[in-house]
């Protein structure tokens, strides 16, 4: 599978809140770092799956939907890509929380897997729009 096809599947699984599919797309050796205000949290595969499950449960229970924007993707090595993804949750078309920016690294060994993430939380919609507009100039 080509990387772009995998990335489309990854984002589709996210939008569908499919924990079963996400479990298959994240490496067991996954390493993540989340920045929340002044706090920094490092976590691995198990904590990542727990976080995805909680987020997906929230979306289902509140009849919400994910808004996910692929901002860009870059090859890092012959078998690695980084994708920059902005995501938030909407209920009745209204954003209920600031965006999170995901800098996700994917590696192909036998198949593509998410191996690393760096996540910045609390990005306002206004700021994100400015970043996107600035990148498009």
Order of alpha helices (4+ residues) and beta strands (2+ residues): alpha-alpha-beta-beta-alpha-beta-beta-beta-beta-beta-alpha
